[in-house]
Amino acid sequence: MDTNSWMNLAYLVLLGGALGGWVIYQNRGRMNQMMQGAVAWGLIFIGVVAAIGLWGDIRQSVAPRQAVLQGGEITVPQSPDGHYYLTAEVNGEPLRFMVDTGASDIVLTRADAARVGITEDDIVFSGRALSANGEVRIAPVRLDSVALGPVVAQGVRAMVNDGEMRQSLMGMSYLQTFSKIEIGDGALLLKP
């Protein structure tokens, strides 16, 4: 620190001391209350600083996100509800999927199908499938492209679900394009 910085620091310490002395003098009859207030504000300040410093960790815990690692490996942290959610580009549009190793194909909600350019005219509910909610009507469709990290597939078979679904599902037909699928330590690891 140079001389100017030391002078500024000394000025701030004197100013803080003067203000602190004035507050103590004004509240000399209520010292107990004043100390309680000072401790409360100090704890609030420390809490805010800690929250700002830990925000990245907090955000990752609340809404974990996938990451592409060196070598193209993709790690998907387990969400608080116990499922694995990943984002893939379908026909150039980012879509969020729940990983479902029990689903044979990619299963799109009607809303997600519309987002990726599948019109109502393209959807013909010609099949049926058993889901957790019972039997539902499904429509087979072809997706131009599905990209997840370095793995890009063209002409991918998928289904549009006519039933109520909150989330599109990433099934095994696409997941099998990865050479290895590993679940452990609270994460799903996909190796190209």
LORODO-935088 format. One record per atom (N, C-alpha, C, O, CB): residue in three letters; x, y, z. Coordinates in steps of 0.02 Angstrom, whole numbers, padded with zeros to 5 digits, always signed. Glycine has a CB too. Layout:
alaXYZ;...
***
This chain:
met+00042-00059+00000;met+00000+00000+00000;met+00044+00062+00000;met+00095+00065+00035;met-00048+00000+00061;asp+00024+00110-00040;asp+00062+00172-00041;asp+00037+00220+00014;asp-00011+00204+00049;asp+00056+00206-00111;thr+00068+00276+00020;thr+00052+00324+00073;thr-00019+00349+00067;thr-00054+00357+00117;thr+00100+00384+00070;asn-00042+00362+00006;asn-00109+00387-00005;asn-00161+00336+00020;asn-00212+00356+00050;asn-00120+00403-00080;ser-00150+00273+00008;ser-00196+00221+00031;ser-00198+00218+00107;ser-00251+00210+00137;ser-00177+00152+00002;trp-00139+00224+00138;trp-00137+00224+00211;trp-00174+00284+00240;trp-00208+00278+00291;trp-00064+00224+00236;met-00168+00341+00208;met-00202+00401+00232;met-00278+00393+00225;met-00315+00413+00270;met-00179+00464+00192;asn-00300+00363+00169;asn-00372+00351+00161;asn-00399+00302+00213;asn-00453+00311+00240;asn-00387+00324+00090;leu-00360+00250+00227;leu-00379+00202+00277;leu-00383+00234+00346;leu-00431+00223+00383;leu-00330+00142+00278;ala-00334+00275+00364;ala-00334+00310+00428;ala-00394+00355+00434;ala-00426+00359+00487;ala-00268+00350+00437;tyr-00411+00391+00380;tyr-00469+00436+00379;tyr-00533+00395+00392;tyr-00575+00416+00432;tyr-00474+00474+00312;leu-00541+00338+00357;leu-00601+00297+00366;leu-00606+00269+00436;leu-00660+00265+00464;leu-00601+00241+00315;val-00549+00249+00466;val-00549+00223+00534;val-00569+00279+00583;val-00609+00267+00628;val-00479+00194+00553;leu-00542+00339+00575;leu-00561+00396+00618;leu-00635+00414+00610;leu-00669+00426+00659;leu-00518+00457+00602;leu-00658+00415+00548;leu-00728+00431+00535;leu-00774+00377+00566;leu-00824+00394+00598;leu-00742+00436+00459;gly-00756+00313+00558;gly-00795+00259+00588;gly-00794+00263+00663;gly-00846+00252+00696;gly-00768+00191+00565;gly-00736+00279+00692;gly-00731+00286+00765;gly-00774+00343+00790;gly-00807+00337+00841;gly-00659+00297+00786;ala-00773+00399+00753;ala-00814+00457+00774;ala-00888+00440+00771;ala-00926+00456+00817;ala-00799+00518+00729;leu-00910+00408+00716;leu-00980+00389+00711;leu-01000+00339+00765;leu-01052+00345+00796;leu-00995+00359+00641;gly-00956+00289+00776;gly-00970+00239+00828;gly-00974+00272+00897;gly-01018+00255+00936;gly-00916+00186+00828;gly-00928+00318+00911;gly-00929+00354+00975;gly-00993+00394+00984;gly-01021+00394+01039;gly-00870+00400+00981;trp-01015+00427+00931;trp-01077+00467+00934;trp-01137+00422+00948;trp-01180+00439+00988;trp-01087+00506+00869;val-01140+00362+00913;val-01196+00316+00924;val-01196+00290+00996;val-01248+00286+01027;val-01192+00256+00874;ile-01137+00274+01022;ile-01133+00250+01091;ile-01153+00304+01140;ile-01190+00291+01187;ile-01061+00226+01107;tyr-01131+00366+01129;tyr-01149+00422+01173;tyr-01224+00434+01172;tyr-01254+00444+01224;tyr-01111+00486+01151;gln-01255+00433+01112;gln-01326+00446+01107;gln-01368+00390+01139;gln-01424+00404+01163;gln-01345+00453+01034;asn-01343+00330+01139;asn-01382+00273+01164;asn-01352+00244+01229;asn-01362+00185+01243;asn-01385+00219+01111;arg-01318+00285+01268;arg-01284+00260+01327;arg-01332+00231+01378;arg-01312+00188+01418;arg-01243+00315+01359;gly-01394+00252+01378;gly-01444+00225+01425;gly-01473+00159+01400;gly-01505+00123+01439;gly-01500+00276+01437;arg-01464+00144+01336;arg-01493+00083+01306;arg-01439+00040+01275;arg-01447+00016+01219;arg-01547+00102+01253;met-01385+00030+01309;met-01328-00007+01282;met-01346-00079+01265;met-01324-00106+01215;met-01270-00005+01332;asn-01386-00111+01308;asn-01404-00180+01296;asn-01443-00187+01231;asn-01427-00231+01190;asn-01446-00208+01355;gln-01492-00144+01220;gln-01531-00145+01158;gln-01486-00130+01098;gln-01492-00162+01046;gln-01588-00094+01161;met-01441-00083+01105;met-01397-00064+01050;met-01351-00122+01031;met-01340-00134+00972;met-01356-00002+01069;met-01325-00157+01080;met-01281-00214+01066;met-01320-00270+01032;met-01294-00302+00986;met-01248-00239+01131;gln-01382-00282+01053;gln-01422-00333+01021;gln-01435-00315+00948;gln-01430-00358+00904;gln-01489-00342+01058;gly-01451-00253+00935;gly-01461-00230+00866;gly-01398-00236+00824;gly-01401-00257+00766;gly-01485-00158+00866;ala-01341-00218+00854;ala-01277-00222+00817;ala-01261-00295+00800;ala-01238-00309+00745;ala-01220-00191+00858;val-01272-00340+00847;val-01259-00411+00834;val-01306-00437+00780;val-01285-00474+00735;val-01268-00453+00899;ala-01370-00418+00784;ala-01418-00441+00734;ala-01398-00417+00664;ala-01399-00456+00617;ala-01489-00415+00751;trp-01380-00353+00658;trp-01360-00326+00592;trp-01294-00358+00568;trp-01285-00370+00509;trp-01351-00250+00595;gly-01249-00372+00615;gly-01186-00406+00597;gly-01200-00476+00570;gly-01169-00496+00520;gly-01139-00411+00657;leu-01245-00513+00602;leu-01263-00580+00578;leu-01298-00577+00510;leu-01286-00620+00467;leu-01307-00615+00629;ile-01341-00528+00501;ile-01374-00520+00436;ile-01322-00507+00382;ile-01324-00536+00328;ile-01426-00462+00438;phe-01274-00463+00397;phe-01221-00447+00348;phe-01180-00509+00331;phe-01167-00522+00272;phe-01175-00392+00377;ile-01161-00548+00382;ile-01122-00608+00370;ile-01163-00659+00330;ile-01136-00692+00286;ile-01099-00639+00438;gly-01228-00665+00345;gly-01271-00711+00307;gly-01276-00692+00234;gly-01273-00735+00191;gly-01340-00712+00338;val-01283-00627+00220;val-01288-00604+00151;val-01222-00617+00114;val-01223-00640+00057;val-01305-00529+00148;val-01166-00602+00146;val-01101-00614+00115;val-01091-00689+00101;val-01066-00708+00048;val-01044-00588+00160;ala-01111-00731+00149;ala-01105-00804+00140;ala-01149-00828+00083;ala-01128-00870+00043;ala-01122-00841+00204;ala-01211-00802+00079;ala-01257-00823+00026;ala-01230-00803-00043;ala-01235-00842-00090;ala-01326-00793+00036;ile-01202-00743-00047;ile-01173-00721-00111;ile-01113-00765-00130;ile-01106-00784-00188;ile-01151-00646-00107;gly-01071-00779-00081;gly-01012-00820-00094;gly-01029-00892-00112;gly-00992-00924-00150;gly-00966-00820-00035;leu-01084-00918-00086;leu-01102-00988-00098;leu-01157-00995-00151;leu-01182-01050-00162;leu-01126-01020-00034;trp-01176-00940-00184;trp-01232-00942-00231;trp-01224-00994-00285;trp-01273-01028-00303;trp-01242-00873-00262;gly-01164-01002-00312;gly-01153-01052-00364;gly-01169-01122-00339;gly-01201-01161-00374;gly-01081-01049-00389;asp-01147-01138-00278;asp-01161-01204-00249;asp-01235-01212-00234;asp-01264-01266-00246;asp-01121-01214-00186;ile-01266-01159-00208;ile-01338-01162-00192;ile-01378-01173-00256;ile-01423-01215-00257;ile-01361-01098-00157;arg-01363-01135-00308;arg-01399-01141-00371;arg-01390-01210-00402;arg-01437-01238-00429;arg-01375-01088-00421;gln-01330-01238-00396;gln-01317-01305-00423;gln-01357-01358-00384;gln-01380-01407-00413;gln-01242-01322-00420;ser-01366-01348-00319;ser-01404-01395-00279;ser-01479-01391-00294;ser-01513-01442-00297;ser-01392-01382-00204;val-01504-01330-00303;val-01575-01321-00316;val-01593-01341-00387;val-01643-01375-00398;val-01595-01248-00303;ala-01553-01321-00435;ala-01566-01336-00505;ala-01502-01361-00538;ala-01469-01324-00575;ala-01593-01274-00543;pro-01484-01424-00526;pro-01422-01449-00555;pro-01424-01449-00631;pro-01477-01457-00661;pro-01408-01520-00530;arg-01367-01438-00662;arg-01363-01434-00735;arg-01312-01484-00761;arg-01264-01502-00728;arg-01345-01364-00757;gln-01325-01505-00823;gln-01278-01551-00855;gln-01216-01513-00877;gln-01217-01452-00885;gln-01311-01585-00915;ala-01163-01551-00885;ala-01099-01522-00907;ala-01067-01569-00957;ala-01070-01630-00949;ala-01052-01508-00848;val-01035-01540-01008;val-00997-01579-01056;val-00924-01576-01034;val-00895-01522-01030;val-01006-01553-01129;leu-00895-01634-01019;leu-00827-01638-00994;leu-00779-01650-01052;leu-00799-01659-01109;leu-00820-01694-00942;gln-00714-01651-01036;gln-00664-01666-01087;gln-00678-01734-01116;gln-00698-01780-01080;gln-00592-01662-01057;gly-00666-01741-01180;gly-00679-01804-01214;gly-00752-01812-01233;gly-00772-01865-01259;gly-00659-01861-01170;gly-00792-01761-01222;gly-00862-01763-01241;gly-00908-01798-01193;gly-00968-01806-01207;gly-00868-01795-01306;glu-00882-01820-01135;glu-00925-01852-01086;glu-00974-01801-01058;glu-00957-01743-01049;glu-00883-01883-01029;ile-01035-01824-01045;ile-01086-01780-01018;ile-01105-01806-00950;ile-01121-01865-00941;ile-01149-01777-01066;thr-01104-01761-00901;thr-01124-01779-00833;thr-01189-01741-00818;thr-01194-01681-00829;thr-01068-01762-00781;val-01237-01778-00791;val-01303-01749-00775;val-01315-01763-00701;val-01325-01820-00682;val-01360-01780-00820;pro-01314-01710-00659;pro-01325-01721-00587;pro-01397-01742-00573;pro-01443-01723-00608;pro-01308-01657-00548;gln-01404-01782-00521;gln-01471-01802-00500;gln-01507-01743-00470;gln-01478-01706-00430;gln-01467-01861-00449;ser-01569-01733-00490;ser-01607-01676-00463;ser-01636-01695-00395;ser-01637-01754-00376;ser-01664-01655-00512;pro-01659-01646-00357;pro-01686-01661-00291;pro-01745-01710-00291;pro-01757-01743-00241;pro-01709-01597-00258;asp-01781-01715-00348;asp-01837-01763-00351;asp-01814-01834-00368;asp-01856-01879-00374;asp-01888-01740-00401;gly-01748-01844-00375;gly-01721-01911-00388;gly-01713-01929-00461;gly-01684-01981-00477;gly-01764-01960-00356;his-01737-01887-00506;his-01732-01900-00578;his-01672-01865-00608;his-01638-01825-00575;his-01796-01877-00614;tyr-01657-01881-00670;tyr-01604-01849-00708;tyr-01636-01811-00766;tyr-01673-01840-00805;tyr-01551-01901-00734;tyr-01620-01746-00771;tyr-01648-01704-00824;tyr-01590-01680-00867;tyr-01539-01658-00841;tyr-01688-01645-00795;leu-01599-01682-00932;leu-01547-01657-00976;leu-01580-01615-01031;leu-01639-01622-01045;leu-01505-01715-01007;thr-01540-01573-01061;thr-01563-01531-01116;thr-01528-01552-01180;thr-01466-01554-01183;thr-01550-01456-01102;ala-01567-01568-01230;ala-01540-01588-01296;ala-01570-01541-01348;ala-01624-01513-01339;ala-01557-01663-01312;glu-01534-01533-01403;glu-01560-01493-01458;glu-01597-01540-01506;glu-01568-01586-01534;glu-01503-01455-01495;val-01661-01526-01514;val-01702-01565-01560;val-01723-01519-01617;val-01757-01468-01606;val-01765-01596-01523;asn-01704-01537-01677;asn-01717-01495-01736;asn-01693-01423-01724;asn-01724-01376-01748;asn-01792-01495-01753;gly-01638-01416-01688;gly-01609-01350-01674;gly-01638-01314-01615;gly-01615-01260-01598;gly-01616-01308-01734;glu-01689-01342-01582;glu-01721-01311-01524;glu-01700-01347-01460;glu-01703-01408-01457;glu-01798-01312-01531;pro-01678-01310-01409;pro-01662-01343-01346;pro-01725-01367-01310;pro-01772-01329-01299;pro-01622-01296-01300;leu-01727-01431-01292;leu-01783-01461-01256;leu-01757-01495-01193;leu-01704-01526-01194;leu-01823-01511-01300;arg-01794-01488-01140;arg-01776-01521-01077;arg-01812-01588-01074;arg-01872-01592-01085;arg-01794-01476-01016;phe-01774-01639-01058;phe-01800-01707-01054;phe-01788-01736-00985;phe-01739-01718-00951;phe-01769-01752-01107;met-01832-01781-00964;met-01818-01823-00907;met-01791-01888-00935;met-01822-01918-00980;met-01883-01834-00861;val-01735-01911-00909;val-01706-01974-00932;val-01750-02031-00906;val-01763-02035-00846;val-01631-01982-00907;asp-01772-02074-00952;asp-01815-02129-00934;asp-01789-02192-00967;asp-01802-02205-01026;asp-01889-02115-00955;thr-01750-02231-00930;thr-01721-02292-00958;thr-01775-02346-00969;thr-01760-02397-01000;thr-01667-02319-00912;gly-01835-02335-00945;gly-01890-02381-00957;gly-01928-02365-01020;gly-01970-02405-01042;gly-01936-02381-00899;ala-01914-02308-01051;ala-01947-02289-01114;ala-01905-02313-01172;ala-01844-02304-01172;ala-01959-02211-01118;ser-01937-02343-01221;ser-01901-02367-01280;ser-01877-02310-01324;ser-01820-02310-01347;ser-01945-02414-01321;asp-01920-02261-01335;asp-01905-02207-01381;asp-01905-02140-01346;asp-01921-02135-01286;asp-01956-02206-01439;ile-01888-02089-01383;ile-01898-02020-01360;ile-01974-02009-01363;ile-02006-02023-01414;ile-01858-01967-01404;val-02002-01983-01309;val-02073-01969-01306;val-02082-01895-01293;val-02059-01869-01242;val-02109-02012-01251;leu-02115-01861-01340;leu-02125-01789-01335;leu-02195-01772-01311;leu-02244-01807-01327;leu-02113-01755-01402;thr-02200-01720-01271;thr-02266-01692-01256;thr-02290-01657-01319;thr-02251-01642-01363;thr-02264-01643-01194;arg-02354-01645-01323;arg-02381-01610-01382;arg-02350-01539-01387;arg-02336-01516-01443;arg-02458-01605-01378;ala-02341-01506-01330;ala-02312-01438-01331;ala-02240-01440-01357;ala-02222-01398-01398;ala-02314-01407-01261;asp-02200-01488-01334;asp-02131-01493-01358;asp-02129-01512-01432;asp-02085-01488-01469;asp-02091-01544-01317;ala-02174-01555-01454;ala-02178-01572-01525;ala-02190-01510-01567;ala-02159-01501-01620;ala-02233-01625-01539;ala-02235-01467-01545;ala-02248-01405-01581;ala-02186-01359-01582;ala-02172-01326-01631;ala-02307-01368-01551;arg-02149-01358-01525;arg-02089-01316-01521;arg-02036-01336-01572;arg-01998-01293-01596;arg-02059-01319-01452;val-02032-01401-01588;val-01980-01424-01634;val-02005-01429-01706;val-01972-01457-01749;val-01954-01491-01612;gly-02065-01401-01719;gly-02089-01396-01787;gly-02134-01451-01811;gly-02148-01457-01871;gly-02032-01392-01832;ile-02158-01493-01766;ile-02205-01546-01785;ile-02275-01516-01779;ile-02297-01498-01725;ile-02197-01610-01739;thr-02309-01512-01835;thr-02375-01481-01836;thr-02429-01533-01820;thr-02415-01593-01820;thr-02389-01449-01905;glu-02488-01509-01806;glu-02544-01554-01792;glu-02558-01600-01852;glu-02581-01656-01843;glu-02607-01514-01775;asp-02544-01575-01913;asp-02554-01615-01973;asp-02505-01674-01976;asp-02520-01725-02007;asp-02547-01573-02035;asp-02446-01667-01943;asp-02396-01720-01943;asp-02411-01775-01892;asp-02381-01828-01894;asp-02327-01690-01928;ile-02457-01761-01848;ile-02470-01807-01792;ile-02532-01849-01807;ile-02587-01824-01816;ile-02480-01768-01726;val-02520-01915-01810;val-02575-01963-01820;val-02568-02014-01763;val-02522-02054-01761;val-02571-01999-01892;phe-02615-02012-01718;phe-02614-02057-01660;phe-02638-02126-01681;phe-02697-02142-01676;phe-02657-02029-01602;ser-02590-02165-01704;ser-02607-02231-01732;ser-02587-02289-01686;ser-02601-02347-01700;ser-02573-02240-01798;gly-02555-02273-01630;gly-02533-02326-01586;gly-02554-02314-01514;gly-02582-02262-01497;gly-02458-02333-01589;arg-02541-02364-01473;arg-02556-02359-01402;arg-02495-02383-01363;arg-02457-02425-01386;arg-02620-02400-01383;ala-02487-02354-01304;ala-02431-02375-01261;ala-02455-02375-01189;ala-02501-02339-01170;ala-02370-02327-01269;leu-02423-02416-01149;leu-02438-02418-01078;leu-02389-02371-01043;leu-02328-02377-01052;leu-02433-02490-01049;ser-02415-02326-01004;ser-02373-02278-00967;ser-02390-02285-00893;ser-02432-02325-00873;ser-02384-02205-00991;ala-02356-02246-00853;ala-02369-02246-00781;ala-02441-02223-00767;ala-02470-02240-00715;ala-02319-02200-00744;asn-02470-02185-00814;asn-02538-02161-00806;asn-02590-02204-00842;asn-02647-02185-00850;asn-02543-02090-00832;gly-02569-02263-00864;gly-02615-02307-00899;gly-02602-02305-00974;gly-02549-02282-00996;gly-02687-02288-00885;glu-02650-02329-01013;glu-02642-02332-01085;glu-02652-02262-01116;glu-02699-02227-01098;glu-02692-02382-01116;val-02608-02244-01162;val-02612-02179-01196;val-02605-02190-01271;val-02575-02239-01294;val-02558-02130-01170;arg-02631-02143-01309;arg-02622-02144-01381;arg-02555-02111-01398;arg-02535-02062-01367;arg-02680-02108-01418;ile-02521-02139-01448;ile-02456-02111-01469;ile-02455-02104-01544;ile-02488-02141-01581;ile-02398-02155-01444;ala-02415-02056-01566;ala-02406-02044-01638;ala-02332-02049-01654;ala-02292-02012-01626;ala-02435-01974-01659;pro-02313-02095-01699;pro-02243-02098-01719;pro-02224-02039-01764;pro-02262-02019-01807;pro-02228-02165-01756;val-02165-02011-01751;val-02139-01955-01791;val-02064-01966-01802;val-02033-02007-01768;val-02153-01885-01757;arg-02035-01929-01848;arg-01962-01929-01859;arg-01936-01860-01843;arg-01963-01810-01866;arg-01944-01950-01933;leu-01883-01858-01803;leu-01850-01794-01787;leu-01791-01786-01834;leu-01752-01833-01844;leu-01827-01792-01711;asp-01784-01727-01863;asp-01729-01715-01910;asp-01662-01728-01876;asp-01618-01761-01904;asp-01732-01644-01937;ser-01654-01700-01815;ser-01590-01709-01780;ser-01601-01704-01704;ser-01644-01668-01680;ser-01539-01657-01803;val-01560-01742-01669;val-01557-01738-01596;val-01484-01734-01578;val-01445-01778-01596;val-01593-01801-01561;ala-01465-01681-01542;ala-01395-01670-01523;ala-01389-01662-01448;ala-01424-01623-01417;ala-01365-01608-01560;leu-01343-01701-01420;leu-01328-01697-01349;leu-01252-01700-01343;leu-01222-01753-01351;leu-01363-01753-01307;gly-01222-01643-01328;gly-01149-01640-01327;gly-01122-01657-01396;gly-01145-01630-01445;gly-01120-01688-01273;pro-01073-01703-01399;pro-01043-01719-01464;pro-01084-01770-01504;pro-01068-01783-01562;pro-00974-01746-01454;val-01136-01799-01475;val-01174-01852-01509;val-01233-01820-01545;val-01279-01793-01514;val-01198-01906-01459;val-01232-01825-01611;val-01286-01798-01653;val-01314-01856-01694;val-01277-01892-01727;val-01260-01740-01700;ala-01379-01864-01691;ala-01412-01917-01730;ala-01462-01884-01777;ala-01495-01835-01760;ala-01448-01968-01683;gln-01467-01911-01837;gln-01512-01886-01889;gln-01570-01935-01897;gln-01561-01995-01888;gln-01475-01875-01956;gly-01629-01909-01915;gly-01686-01952-01928;gly-01705-01997-01870;gly-01716-02057-01879;gly-01672-01994-01988;val-01710-01969-01812;val-01723-02007-01751;val-01798-02021-01743;val-01839-01976-01749;val-01697-01970-01689;arg-01814-02084-01730;arg-01884-02103-01718;arg-01904-02078-01649;arg-01865-02082-01601;arg-01893-02181-01723;ala-01965-02051-01644;ala-01991-02027-01580;ala-02066-02037-01579;ala-02096-02055-01630;ala-01973-01952-01568;met-02096-02026-01522;met-02168-02031-01514;met-02194-01967-01483;met-02162-01936-01441;met-02187-02093-01470;val-02254-01948-01505;val-02289-01893-01473;val-02344-01924-01431;val-02385-01963-01457;val-02318-01841-01526;asn-02346-01906-01368;asn-02394-01935-01320;asn-02457-01892-01319;asn-02453-01831-01313;asn-02362-01940-01249;asp-02515-01923-01325;asp-02578-01887-01323;asp-02602-01878-01251;asp-02648-01838-01239;asp-02631-01924-01364;gly-02572-01914-01204;gly-02593-01909-01135;gly-02561-01849-01100;gly-02522-01812-01130;gly-02576-01972-01097;glu-02578-01841-01037;glu-02549-01786-00999;glu-02479-01805-00976;glu-02468-01855-00942;glu-02594-01769-00937;met-02432-01763-00996;met-02362-01772-00977;met-02333-01704-00960;met-02342-01656-00998;met-02320-01807-01033;arg-02299-01699-00904;arg-02268-01635-00886;arg-02202-01625-00922;arg-02182-01568-00935;arg-02256-01631-00810;gln-02169-01680-00940;gln-02101-01676-00966;gln-02092-01726-01022;gln-02116-01782-01018;gln-02049-01687-00910;ser-02056-01706-01074;ser-02037-01754-01126;ser-01987-01803-01097;ser-01950-01787-01051;ser-02009-01718-01189;leu-01985-01863-01126;leu-01942-01916-01100;leu-01887-01933-01149;leu-01899-01937-01210;leu-01983-01979-01084;met-01826-01944-01124;met-01770-01966-01164;met-01764-02041-01153;met-01743-02063-01100;met-01703-01928-01146;gly-01784-02080-01204;gly-01784-02152-01198;gly-01721-02185-01224;gly-01674-02151-01245;gly-01843-02180-01235;met-01720-02250-01223;met-01660-02289-01237;met-01639-02287-01311;met-01580-02295-01325;met-01672-02360-01217;ser-01686-02277-01357;ser-01666-02278-01428;ser-01612-02226-01442;ser-01567-02238-01482;ser-01727-02266-01473;tyr-01616-02168-01409;tyr-01564-02117-01418;tyr-01506-02128-01369;tyr-01448-02120-01388;tyr-01593-02047-01409;leu-01521-02146-01308;leu-01468-02155-01258;leu-01419-02210-01278;leu-01361-02207-01260;leu-01498-02171-01190;gln-01442-02259-01317;gln-01398-02313-01339;gln-01347-02290-01391;gln-01303-02329-01410;gln-01439-02370-01366;thr-01353-02228-01416;thr-01302-02203-01462;thr-01238-02186-01424;thr-01185-02176-01455;thr-01328-02141-01499;phe-01241-02183-01357;phe-01181-02173-01316;phe-01149-02241-01304;phe-01184-02291-01299;phe-01199-02137-01249;ser-01083-02242-01298;ser-01049-02306-01288;ser-01057-02332-01217;ser-01052-02392-01206;ser-00975-02299-01305;lys-01069-02287-01169;lys-01076-02308-01100;lys-01123-02261-01063;lys-01119-02200-01070;lys-01007-02311-01065;ile-01168-02291-01024;ile-01213-02254-00981;ile-01200-02279-00910;ile-01205-02338-00896;ile-01290-02263-01002;glu-01183-02232-00866;glu-01165-02251-00798;glu-01201-02206-00748;glu-01203-02145-00756;glu-01088-02246-00788;ile-01231-02238-00697;ile-01265-02200-00645;ile-01231-02216-00579;ile-01225-02274-00560;ile-01342-02217-00642;gly-01209-02164-00544;gly-01176-02174-00480;gly-01154-02108-00450;gly-01144-02059-00486;gly-01116-02220-00486;asp-01147-02107-00385;asp-01126-02047-00348;asp-01170-01987-00364;asp-01145-01930-00368;asp-01053-02031-00364;gly-01234-01998-00372;gly-01281-01942-00383;gly-01276-01910-00451;gly-01295-01852-00460;gly-01270-01891-00331;ala-01251-01947-00501;ala-01245-01918-00568;ala-01254-01972-00621;ala-01239-02031-00609;ala-01177-01882-00577;leu-01277-01951-00678;leu-01281-01994-00738;leu-01224-01973-00783;leu-01216-01914-00798;leu-01351-01987-00774;leu-01184-02022-00805;leu-01128-02007-00849;leu-01139-02041-00916;leu-01151-02101-00920;leu-01060-02032-00817;leu-01137-02001-00969;leu-01145-02027-01037;leu-01078-02019-01074;leu-01052-01964-01079;leu-01202-01989-01076;lys-01051-02075-01098;lys-00987-02073-01135;lys-01000-02086-01208;lys-01033-02135-01226;lys-00937-02125-01106;pro-00974-02041-01252;pro-00985-02050-01324;pro-00947-02110-01353;pro-00952-02124-01412;pro-00965-01986-01362;
***
